[in-house]
Amino acid sequence: MAVPKSRTSKAKKRQRRSHLALTAPQAGICPNCQAITVPHRVCAACGTYKGETFIKVD
């Protein structure tokens, strides 16, 4: 069974985990209603995507 010979320091542990940081979600603007939307998704405010209406929103 593998057992570490010495303790892993805080710096070494944090260097190893540096790529696990969360990134902010990307946001775009709907060309139809100028609402903030997630890219490549139907706009929740007006229901359009690439100029085509998919969902009727009242």
mmCIF file as Biopython writes it, N, C-alpha, C and O atoms, coordinates in Angstrom:
data_model
#
loop_
_atom_site.group_PDB
_atom_site.id
_atom_site.type_symbol
_atom_site.label_atom_id
_atom_site.label_alt_id
_atom_site.label_comp_id
_atom_site.label_asym_id
_atom_site.label_entity_id
_atom_site.label_seq_id
_atom_site.pdbx_PDB_ins_code
_atom_site.Cartn_x
_atom_site.Cartn_y
_atom_site.Cartn_z
_atom_site.occupancy
_atom_site.B_iso_or_equiv
_atom_site.auth_seq_id
_atom_site.auth_asym_id
_atom_site.pdbx_PDB_model_num
ATOM 1   N N  . MET A ? 1  ? 0.829   -1.184 0.000   1.0 0.0 1  A 1 
ATOM 2   C CA . MET A ? 1  ? 0.000   0.000  0.000   1.0 0.0 1  A 1 
ATOM 3   C C  . MET A ? 1  ? 0.875   1.250  0.000   1.0 0.0 1  A 1 
ATOM 4   O O  . MET A ? 1  ? 1.866   1.315  0.727   1.0 0.0 1  A 1 
ATOM 5   N N  . ALA A ? 2  ? 0.517   2.228  -0.803  1.0 0.0 2  A 1 
ATOM 6   C CA . ALA A ? 2  ? 1.316   3.438  -0.912  1.0 0.0 2  A 1 
ATOM 7   C C  . ALA A ? 2  ? 1.046   4.375  0.263   1.0 0.0 2  A 1 
ATOM 8   O O  . ALA A ? 2  ? -0.106  4.673  0.580   1.0 0.0 2  A 1 
ATOM 9   N N  . VAL A ? 3  ? 2.112   4.833  0.900   1.0 0.0 3  A 1 
ATOM 10  C CA . VAL A ? 3  ? 2.004   5.758  2.019   1.0 0.0 3  A 1 
ATOM 11  C C  . VAL A ? 3  ? 2.950   6.923  1.741   1.0 0.0 3  A 1 
ATOM 12  O O  . VAL A ? 3  ? 4.119   6.696  1.429   1.0 0.0 3  A 1 
ATOM 13  N N  . PRO A ? 4  ? 2.463   8.192  1.849   1.0 0.0 4  A 1 
ATOM 14  C CA . PRO A ? 4  ? 3.353   9.315  1.592   1.0 0.0 4  A 1 
ATOM 15  C C  . PRO A ? 4  ? 4.467   9.404  2.642   1.0 0.0 4  A 1 
ATOM 16  O O  . PRO A ? 4  ? 4.232   9.184  3.830   1.0 0.0 4  A 1 
ATOM 17  N N  . LYS A ? 5  ? 5.689   9.730  2.183   1.0 0.0 5  A 1 
ATOM 18  C CA . LYS A ? 5  ? 6.823   9.810  3.101   1.0 0.0 5  A 1 
ATOM 19  C C  . LYS A ? 5  ? 6.815   11.103 3.902   1.0 0.0 5  A 1 
ATOM 20  O O  . LYS A ? 5  ? 7.320   11.141 5.024   1.0 0.0 5  A 1 
ATOM 21  N N  . SER A ? 6  ? 6.241   12.170 3.331   1.0 0.0 6  A 1 
ATOM 22  C CA . SER A ? 6  ? 6.200   13.445 4.052   1.0 0.0 6  A 1 
ATOM 23  C C  . SER A ? 6  ? 4.882   14.153 3.772   1.0 0.0 6  A 1 
ATOM 24  O O  . SER A ? 6  ? 4.174   13.859 2.809   1.0 0.0 6  A 1 
ATOM 25  N N  . ARG A ? 7  ? 4.591   15.084 4.645   1.0 0.0 7  A 1 
ATOM 26  C CA . ARG A ? 7  ? 3.340   15.822 4.531   1.0 0.0 7  A 1 
ATOM 27  C C  . ARG A ? 7  ? 3.368   16.740 3.311   1.0 0.0 7  A 1 
ATOM 28  O O  . ARG A ? 7  ? 4.402   17.329 2.993   1.0 0.0 7  A 1 
ATOM 29  N N  . THR A ? 8  ? 2.230   16.859 2.631   1.0 0.0 8  A 1 
ATOM 30  C CA . THR A ? 8  ? 2.114   17.777 1.500   1.0 0.0 8  A 1 
ATOM 31  C C  . THR A ? 8  ? 1.852   19.172 2.045   1.0 0.0 8  A 1 
ATOM 32  O O  . THR A ? 8  ? 0.908   19.381 2.806   1.0 0.0 8  A 1 
ATOM 33  N N  . SER A ? 9  ? 2.690   20.127 1.654   1.0 0.0 9  A 1 
ATOM 34  C CA . SER A ? 9  ? 2.553   21.491 2.168   1.0 0.0 9  A 1 
ATOM 35  C C  . SER A ? 9  ? 1.310   22.163 1.593   1.0 0.0 9  A 1 
ATOM 36  O O  . SER A ? 9  ? 0.752   21.700 0.598   1.0 0.0 9  A 1 
ATOM 37  N N  . LYS A ? 10 ? 0.881   23.254 2.220   1.0 0.0 10 A 1 
ATOM 38  C CA . LYS A ? 10 ? -0.288  24.007 1.746   1.0 0.0 10 A 1 
ATOM 39  C C  . LYS A ? 10 ? -0.053  24.541 0.336   1.0 0.0 10 A 1 
ATOM 40  O O  . LYS A ? 10 ? -0.956  24.521 -0.499  1.0 0.0 10 A 1 
ATOM 41  N N  . ALA A ? 11 ? 1.158   25.016 0.077   1.0 0.0 11 A 1 
ATOM 42  C CA . ALA A ? 11 ? 1.471   25.587 -1.241  1.0 0.0 11 A 1 
ATOM 43  C C  . ALA A ? 11 ? 1.395   24.516 -2.332  1.0 0.0 11 A 1 
ATOM 44  O O  . ALA A ? 11 ? 0.835   24.754 -3.402  1.0 0.0 11 A 1 
ATOM 45  N N  . LYS A ? 12 ? 1.957   23.343 -2.060  1.0 0.0 12 A 1 
ATOM 46  C CA . LYS A ? 12 ? 1.952   22.271 -3.056  1.0 0.0 12 A 1 
ATOM 47  C C  . LYS A ? 12 ? 0.520   21.782 -3.314  1.0 0.0 12 A 1 
ATOM 48  O O  . LYS A ? 12 ? 0.143   21.504 -4.453  1.0 0.0 12 A 1 
ATOM 49  N N  . LYS A ? 13 ? -0.255  21.684 -2.257  1.0 0.0 13 A 1 
ATOM 50  C CA . LYS A ? 13 ? -1.641  21.240 -2.391  1.0 0.0 13 A 1 
ATOM 51  C C  . LYS A ? 13 ? -2.449  22.259 -3.207  1.0 0.0 13 A 1 
ATOM 52  O O  . LYS A ? 13 ? -3.262  21.875 -4.047  1.0 0.0 13 A 1 
ATOM 53  N N  . ARG A ? 14 ? -2.230  23.537 -2.965  1.0 0.0 14 A 1 
ATOM 54  C CA . ARG A ? 14 ? -2.972  24.584 -3.678  1.0 0.0 14 A 1 
ATOM 55  C C  . ARG A ? 14 ? -2.520  24.704 -5.130  1.0 0.0 14 A 1 
ATOM 56  O O  . ARG A ? 14 ? -3.324  25.038 -6.001  1.0 0.0 14 A 1 
ATOM 57  N N  . GLN A ? 15 ? -1.250  24.436 -5.398  1.0 0.0 15 A 1 
ATOM 58  C CA . GLN A ? 15 ? -0.777  24.426 -6.786  1.0 0.0 15 A 1 
ATOM 59  C C  . GLN A ? 15 ? -1.453  23.310 -7.568  1.0 0.0 15 A 1 
ATOM 60  O O  . GLN A ? 15 ? -1.832  23.502 -8.723  1.0 0.0 15 A 1 
ATOM 61  N N  . ARG A ? 16 ? -1.605  22.162 -6.955  1.0 0.0 16 A 1 
ATOM 62  C CA . ARG A ? 16 ? -2.219  21.018 -7.609  1.0 0.0 16 A 1 
ATOM 63  C C  . ARG A ? 16 ? -3.698  21.288 -7.902  1.0 0.0 16 A 1 
ATOM 64  O O  . ARG A ? 16 ? -4.217  20.840 -8.925  1.0 0.0 16 A 1 
ATOM 65  N N  . ARG A ? 17 ? -4.373  22.012 -7.017  1.0 0.0 17 A 1 
ATOM 66  C CA . ARG A ? 17 ? -5.800  22.271 -7.162  1.0 0.0 17 A 1 
ATOM 67  C C  . ARG A ? 17 ? -6.108  23.575 -7.877  1.0 0.0 17 A 1 
ATOM 68  O O  . ARG A ? 17 ? -7.271  23.971 -7.943  1.0 0.0 17 A 1 
ATOM 69  N N  . SER A ? 18 ? -5.114  24.247 -8.409  1.0 0.0 18 A 1 
ATOM 70  C CA . SER A ? 18 ? -5.324  25.568 -9.005  1.0 0.0 18 A 1 
ATOM 71  C C  . SER A ? 18 ? -6.237  25.532 -10.222 1.0 0.0 18 A 1 
ATOM 72  O O  . SER A ? 18 ? -6.924  26.515 -10.499 1.0 0.0 18 A 1 
ATOM 73  N N  . HIS A ? 19 ? -6.262  24.421 -10.958 1.0 0.0 19 A 1 
ATOM 74  C CA . HIS A ? 19 ? -7.098  24.329 -12.152 1.0 0.0 19 A 1 
ATOM 75  C C  . HIS A ? 19 ? -8.549  23.996 -11.825 1.0 0.0 19 A 1 
ATOM 76  O O  . HIS A ? 19 ? -9.373  23.935 -12.737 1.0 0.0 19 A 1 
ATOM 77  N N  . LEU A ? 20 ? -8.889  23.779 -10.564 1.0 0.0 20 A 1 
ATOM 78  C CA . LEU A ? 20 ? -10.251 23.429 -10.175 1.0 0.0 20 A 1 
ATOM 79  C C  . LEU A ? 20 ? -11.121 24.650 -9.881  1.0 0.0 20 A 1 
ATOM 80  O O  . LEU A ? 20 ? -12.287 24.502 -9.517  1.0 0.0 20 A 1 
ATOM 81  N N  . ALA A ? 21 ? -10.573 25.845 -10.033 1.0 0.0 21 A 1 
ATOM 82  C CA . ALA A ? 21 ? -11.337 27.065 -9.739  1.0 0.0 21 A 1 
ATOM 83  C C  . ALA A ? 21 ? -12.517 27.199 -10.687 1.0 0.0 21 A 1 
ATOM 84  O O  . ALA A ? 21 ? -12.428 26.838 -11.861 1.0 0.0 21 A 1 
ATOM 85  N N  . LEU A ? 22 ? -13.623 27.721 -10.170 1.0 0.0 22 A 1 
ATOM 86  C CA . LEU A ? 22 ? -14.815 27.913 -10.979 1.0 0.0 22 A 1 
ATOM 87  C C  . LEU A ? 22 ? -14.664 29.145 -11.868 1.0 0.0 22 A 1 
ATOM 88  O O  . LEU A ? 22 ? -14.003 30.116 -11.498 1.0 0.0 22 A 1 
ATOM 89  N N  . THR A ? 23 ? -15.284 29.091 -13.038 1.0 0.0 23 A 1 
ATOM 90  C CA . THR A ? 23 ? -15.282 30.248 -13.932 1.0 0.0 23 A 1 
ATOM 91  C C  . THR A ? 23 ? -16.698 30.812 -14.013 1.0 0.0 23 A 1 
ATOM 92  O O  . THR A ? 23 ? -17.675 30.085 -13.840 1.0 0.0 23 A 1 
ATOM 93  N N  . ALA A ? 24 ? -16.795 32.077 -14.268 1.0 0.0 24 A 1 
ATOM 94  C CA . ALA A ? 24 ? -18.101 32.721 -14.377 1.0 0.0 24 A 1 
ATOM 95  C C  . ALA A ? 24 ? -18.799 32.250 -15.648 1.0 0.0 24 A 1 
ATOM 96  O O  . ALA A ? 24 ? -18.145 32.086 -16.678 1.0 0.0 24 A 1 
ATOM 97  N N  . PRO A ? 25 ? -20.117 32.027 -15.600 1.0 0.0 25 A 1 
ATOM 98  C CA . PRO A ? 25 ? -20.824 31.604 -16.801 1.0 0.0 25 A 1 
ATOM 99  C C  . PRO A ? 25 ? -20.808 32.693 -17.870 1.0 0.0 25 A 1 
ATOM 100 O O  . PRO A ? 25 ? -20.880 33.882 -17.560 1.0 0.0 25 A 1 
ATOM 101 N N  . GLN A ? 26 ? -20.713 32.277 -19.121 1.0 0.0 26 A 1 
ATOM 102 C CA . GLN A ? 26 ? -20.685 33.227 -20.224 1.0 0.0 26 A 1 
ATOM 103 C C  . GLN A ? 26 ? -22.088 33.788 -20.438 1.0 0.0 26 A 1 
ATOM 104 O O  . GLN A ? 26 ? -23.083 33.099 -20.215 1.0 0.0 26 A 1 
ATOM 105 N N  . ALA A ? 27 ? -22.153 35.027 -20.865 1.0 0.0 27 A 1 
ATOM 106 C CA . ALA A ? 27 ? -23.439 35.671 -21.115 1.0 0.0 27 A 1 
ATOM 107 C C  . ALA A ? 27 ? -23.385 36.378 -22.458 1.0 0.0 27 A 1 
ATOM 108 O O  . ALA A ? 27 ? -22.348 36.904 -22.862 1.0 0.0 27 A 1 
ATOM 109 N N  . GLY A ? 28 ? -24.518 36.381 -23.136 1.0 0.0 28 A 1 
ATOM 110 C CA . GLY A ? 28 ? -24.638 37.072 -24.411 1.0 0.0 28 A 1 
ATOM 111 C C  . GLY A ? 28 ? -25.856 37.972 -24.383 1.0 0.0 28 A 1 
ATOM 112 O O  . GLY A ? 28 ? -26.597 37.991 -23.400 1.0 0.0 28 A 1 
ATOM 113 N N  . ILE A ? 29 ? -26.063 38.708 -25.441 1.0 0.0 29 A 1 
ATOM 114 C CA . ILE A ? 29 ? -27.203 39.603 -25.541 1.0 0.0 29 A 1 
ATOM 115 C C  . ILE A ? 29 ? -28.092 39.120 -26.675 1.0 0.0 29 A 1 
ATOM 116 O O  . ILE A ? 29 ? -27.615 38.847 -27.777 1.0 0.0 29 A 1 
ATOM 117 N N  . CYS A ? 30 ? -29.379 39.016 -26.401 1.0 0.0 30 A 1 
ATOM 118 C CA . CYS A ? 30 ? -30.347 38.598 -27.411 1.0 0.0 30 A 1 
ATOM 119 C C  . CYS A ? 30 ? -30.463 39.699 -28.462 1.0 0.0 30 A 1 
ATOM 120 O O  . CYS A ? 30 ? -30.723 40.850 -28.112 1.0 0.0 30 A 1 
ATOM 121 N N  . PRO A ? 31 ? -30.276 39.371 -29.743 1.0 0.0 31 A 1 
ATOM 122 C CA . PRO A ? 31 ? -30.373 40.401 -30.778 1.0 0.0 31 A 1 
ATOM 123 C C  . PRO A ? 31 ? -31.802 40.901 -30.987 1.0 0.0 31 A 1 
ATOM 124 O O  . PRO A ? 31 ? -32.011 41.960 -31.580 1.0 0.0 31 A 1 
ATOM 125 N N  . ASN A ? 32 ? -32.780 40.144 -30.503 1.0 0.0 32 A 1 
ATOM 126 C CA . ASN A ? 32 ? -34.179 40.529 -30.690 1.0 0.0 32 A 1 
ATOM 127 C C  . ASN A ? 32 ? -34.658 41.493 -29.605 1.0 0.0 32 A 1 
ATOM 128 O O  . ASN A ? 32 ? -35.260 42.522 -29.911 1.0 0.0 32 A 1 
ATOM 129 N N  . CYS A ? 33 ? -34.388 41.155 -28.318 1.0 0.0 33 A 1 
ATOM 130 C CA . CYS A ? 33 ? -34.921 41.977 -27.218 1.0 0.0 33 A 1 
ATOM 131 C C  . CYS A ? 33 ? -33.842 42.576 -26.321 1.0 0.0 33 A 1 
ATOM 132 O O  . CYS A ? 33 ? -34.171 43.261 -25.352 1.0 0.0 33 A 1 
ATOM 133 N N  . GLN A ? 34 ? -32.580 42.343 -26.609 1.0 0.0 34 A 1 
ATOM 134 C CA . GLN A ? 34 ? -31.432 42.849 -25.857 1.0 0.0 34 A 1 
ATOM 135 C C  . GLN A ? 34 ? -31.415 42.380 -24.398 1.0 0.0 34 A 1 
ATOM 136 O O  . GLN A ? 34 ? -30.868 43.074 -23.541 1.0 0.0 34 A 1 
ATOM 137 N N  . ALA A ? 35 ? -31.996 41.228 -24.105 1.0 0.0 35 A 1 
ATOM 138 C CA . ALA A ? 35 ? -31.931 40.642 -22.766 1.0 0.0 35 A 1 
ATOM 139 C C  . ALA A ? 35 ? -30.653 39.817 -22.645 1.0 0.0 35 A 1 
ATOM 140 O O  . ALA A ? 35 ? -30.128 39.330 -23.646 1.0 0.0 35 A 1 
ATOM 141 N N  . ILE A ? 36 ? -30.158 39.662 -21.432 1.0 0.0 36 A 1 
ATOM 142 C CA . ILE A ? 36 ? -28.963 38.850 -21.198 1.0 0.0 36 A 1 
ATOM 143 C C  . ILE A ? 36 ? -29.372 37.378 -21.251 1.0 0.0 36 A 1 
ATOM 144 O O  . ILE A ? 36 ? -30.290 36.955 -20.549 1.0 0.0 36 A 1 
ATOM 145 N N  . THR A ? 37 ? -28.680 36.601 -22.093 1.0 0.0 37 A 1 
ATOM 146 C CA . THR A ? 37 ? -28.999 35.190 -22.278 1.0 0.0 37 A 1 
ATOM 147 C C  . THR A ? 37 ? -27.740 34.344 -22.246 1.0 0.0 37 A 1 
ATOM 148 O O  . THR A ? 37 ? -26.626 34.860 -22.334 1.0 0.0 37 A 1 
ATOM 149 N N  . VAL A ? 38 ? -27.929 33.039 -22.120 1.0 0.0 38 A 1 
ATOM 150 C CA . VAL A ? 38 ? -26.837 32.077 -22.207 1.0 0.0 38 A 1 
ATOM 151 C C  . VAL A ? 38 ? -26.620 31.788 -23.689 1.0 0.0 38 A 1 
ATOM 152 O O  . VAL A ? 38 ? -27.599 31.610 -24.414 1.0 0.0 38 A 1 
ATOM 153 N N  . PRO A ? 39 ? -25.374 31.734 -24.170 1.0 0.0 39 A 1 
ATOM 154 C CA . PRO A ? 39 ? -25.136 31.464 -25.586 1.0 0.0 39 A 1 
ATOM 155 C C  . PRO A ? 39 ? -25.687 30.114 -26.031 1.0 0.0 39 A 1 
ATOM 156 O O  . PRO A ? 39 ? -25.681 29.156 -25.258 1.0 0.0 39 A 1 
ATOM 157 N N  . HIS A ? 40 ? -26.160 30.034 -27.264 1.0 0.0 40 A 1 
ATOM 158 C CA . HIS A ? 40 ? -26.657 28.818 -27.904 1.0 0.0 40 A 1 
ATOM 159 C C  . HIS A ? 40 ? -27.894 28.248 -27.218 1.0 0.0 40 A 1 
ATOM 160 O O  . HIS A ? 40 ? -28.110 27.036 -27.228 1.0 0.0 40 A 1 
ATOM 161 N N  . ARG A ? 41 ? -28.708 29.122 -26.621 1.0 0.0 41 A 1 
ATOM 162 C CA . ARG A ? 41 ? -29.958 28.707 -25.982 1.0 0.0 41 A 1 
ATOM 163 C C  . ARG A ? 41 ? -31.058 29.654 -26.422 1.0 0.0 41 A 1 
ATOM 164 O O  . ARG A ? 41 ? -30.793 30.779 -26.847 1.0 0.0 41 A 1 
ATOM 165 N N  . VAL A ? 42 ? -32.303 29.187 -26.316 1.0 0.0 42 A 1 
ATOM 166 C CA . VAL A ? 42 ? -33.455 30.023 -26.623 1.0 0.0 42 A 1 
ATOM 167 C C  . VAL A ? 42 ? -33.552 31.109 -25.556 1.0 0.0 42 A 1 
ATOM 168 O O  . VAL A ? 42 ? -33.367 30.837 -24.370 1.0 0.0 42 A 1 
ATOM 169 N N  . CYS A ? 43 ? -33.840 32.326 -25.974 1.0 0.0 43 A 1 
ATOM 170 C CA . CYS A ? 43 ? -33.968 33.453 -25.053 1.0 0.0 43 A 1 
ATOM 171 C C  . CYS A ? 43 ? -35.194 33.247 -24.173 1.0 0.0 43 A 1 
ATOM 172 O O  . CYS A ? 43 ? -36.285 32.992 -24.680 1.0 0.0 43 A 1 
ATOM 173 N N  . ALA A ? 44 ? -35.022 33.355 -22.854 1.0 0.0 44 A 1 
ATOM 174 C CA . ALA A ? 44 ? -36.128 33.162 -21.920 1.0 0.0 44 A 1 
ATOM 175 C C  . ALA A ? 44 ? -37.088 34.345 -21.935 1.0 0.0 44 A 1 
ATOM 176 O O  . ALA A ? 44 ? -38.254 34.196 -21.570 1.0 0.0 44 A 1 
ATOM 177 N N  . ALA A ? 45 ? -36.617 35.517 -22.352 1.0 0.0 45 A 1 
ATOM 178 C CA . ALA A ? 45 ? -37.462 36.711 -22.336 1.0 0.0 45 A 1 
ATOM 179 C C  . ALA A ? 45 ? -38.404 36.772 -23.533 1.0 0.0 45 A 1 
ATOM 180 O O  . ALA A ? 45 ? -39.574 37.127 -23.384 1.0 0.0 45 A 1 
ATOM 181 N N  . CYS A ? 46 ? -37.898 36.424 -24.736 1.0 0.0 46 A 1 
ATOM 182 C CA . CYS A ? 46 ? -38.742 36.548 -25.935 1.0 0.0 46 A 1 
ATOM 183 C C  . CYS A ? 46 ? -38.969 35.230 -26.663 1.0 0.0 46 A 1 
ATOM 184 O O  . CYS A ? 46 ? -39.825 35.168 -27.545 1.0 0.0 46 A 1 
ATOM 185 N N  . GLY A ? 47 ? -38.234 34.176 -26.328 1.0 0.0 47 A 1 
ATOM 186 C CA . GLY A ? 47 ? -38.458 32.857 -26.921 1.0 0.0 47 A 1 
ATOM 187 C C  . GLY A ? 47 ? -37.879 32.669 -28.305 1.0 0.0 47 A 1 
ATOM 188 O O  . GLY A ? 47 ? -38.317 31.770 -29.024 1.0 0.0 47 A 1 
ATOM 189 N N  . THR A ? 48 ? -36.908 33.483 -28.713 1.0 0.0 48 A 1 
ATOM 190 C CA . THR A ? 48 ? -36.330 33.357 -30.045 1.0 0.0 48 A 1 
ATOM 191 C C  . THR A ? 48 ? -34.902 32.840 -29.972 1.0 0.0 48 A 1 
ATOM 192 O O  . THR A ? 48 ? -34.221 32.979 -28.956 1.0 0.0 48 A 1 
ATOM 193 N N  . TYR A ? 49 ? -34.463 32.231 -31.090 1.0 0.0 49 A 1 
ATOM 194 C CA . TYR A ? 49 ? -33.080 31.795 -31.248 1.0 0.0 49 A 1 
ATOM 195 C C  . TYR A ? 49 ? -32.738 31.913 -32.718 1.0 0.0 49 A 1 
ATOM 196 O O  . TYR A ? 49 ? -33.422 31.339 -33.566 1.0 0.0 49 A 1 
ATOM 197 N N  . LYS A ? 50 ? -31.690 32.650 -33.024 1.0 0.0 50 A 1 
ATOM 198 C CA . LYS A ? 50 ? -31.232 32.895 -34.400 1.0 0.0 50 A 1 
ATOM 199 C C  . LYS A ? 50 ? -32.365 33.449 -35.272 1.0 0.0 50 A 1 
ATOM 200 O O  . LYS A ? 50 ? -32.514 33.063 -36.431 1.0 0.0 50 A 1 
ATOM 201 N N  . GLY A ? 51 ? -33.158 34.360 -34.696 1.0 0.0 51 A 1 
ATOM 202 C CA . GLY A ? 51 ? -34.210 35.018 -35.452 1.0 0.0 51 A 1 
ATOM 203 C C  . GLY A ? 51 ? -35.476 34.204 -35.633 1.0 0.0 51 A 1 
ATOM 204 O O  . GLY A ? 51 ? -36.402 34.664 -36.301 1.0 0.0 51 A 1 
ATOM 205 N N  . GLU A ? 52 ? -35.548 33.008 -35.062 1.0 0.0 52 A 1 
ATOM 206 C CA . GLU A ? 52 ? -36.710 32.145 -35.209 1.0 0.0 52 A 1 
ATOM 207 C C  . GLU A ? 52 ? -37.388 31.983 -33.850 1.0 0.0 52 A 1 
ATOM 208 O O  . GLU A ? 52 ? -36.710 31.774 -32.844 1.0 0.0 52 A 1 
ATOM 209 N N  . THR A ? 53 ? -38.722 32.079 -33.809 1.0 0.0 53 A 1 
ATOM 210 C CA . THR A ? 53 ? -39.459 31.946 -32.563 1.0 0.0 53 A 1 
ATOM 211 C C  . THR A ? 53 ? -39.723 30.474 -32.269 1.0 0.0 53 A 1 
ATOM 212 O O  . THR A ? 53 ? -40.282 29.758 -33.100 1.0 0.0 53 A 1 
ATOM 213 N N  . PHE A ? 54 ? -39.321 30.029 -31.088 1.0 0.0 54 A 1 
ATOM 214 C CA . PHE A ? 54 ? -39.500 28.640 -30.683 1.0 0.0 54 A 1 
ATOM 215 C C  . PHE A ? 54 ? -40.519 28.514 -29.556 1.0 0.0 54 A 1 
ATOM 216 O O  . PHE A ? 54 ? -41.232 27.513 -29.476 1.0 0.0 54 A 1 
ATOM 217 N N  . ILE A ? 55 ? -40.594 29.520 -28.685 1.0 0.0 55 A 1 
ATOM 218 C CA . ILE A ? 55 ? -41.482 29.487 -27.532 1.0 0.0 55 A 1 
ATOM 219 C C  . ILE A ? 55 ? -42.323 30.751 -27.538 1.0 0.0 55 A 1 
ATOM 220 O O  . ILE A ? 55 ? -41.806 31.849 -27.743 1.0 0.0 55 A 1 
ATOM 221 N N  . LYS A ? 56 ? -43.623 30.594 -27.312 1.0 0.0 56 A 1 
ATOM 222 C CA . LYS A ? 56 ? -44.479 31.769 -27.189 1.0 0.0 56 A 1 
ATOM 223 C C  . LYS A ? 56 ? -44.408 32.271 -25.745 1.0 0.0 56 A 1 
ATOM 224 O O  . LYS A ? 56 ? -44.748 31.548 -24.809 1.0 0.0 56 A 1 
ATOM 225 N N  . VAL A ? 57 ? -43.963 33.512 -25.580 1.0 0.0 57 A 1 
ATOM 226 C CA . VAL A ? 57 ? -43.853 34.128 -24.271 1.0 0.0 57 A 1 
ATOM 227 C C  . VAL A ? 57 ? -44.822 35.292 -24.206 1.0 0.0 57 A 1 
ATOM 228 O O  . VAL A ? 57 ? -44.843 36.157 -25.082 1.0 0.0 57 A 1 
ATOM 229 N N  . ASP A ? 58 ? -45.637 35.295 -23.135 1.0 0.0 58 A 1 
ATOM 230 C CA . ASP A ? 58 ? -46.608 36.387 -22.984 1.0 0.0 58 A 1 
ATOM 231 C C  . ASP A ? 58 ? -46.000 37.576 -22.311 1.0 0.0 58 A 1 
ATOM 232 O O  . ASP A ? 58 ? -46.677 38.583 -22.106 1.0 0.0 58 A 1 
#
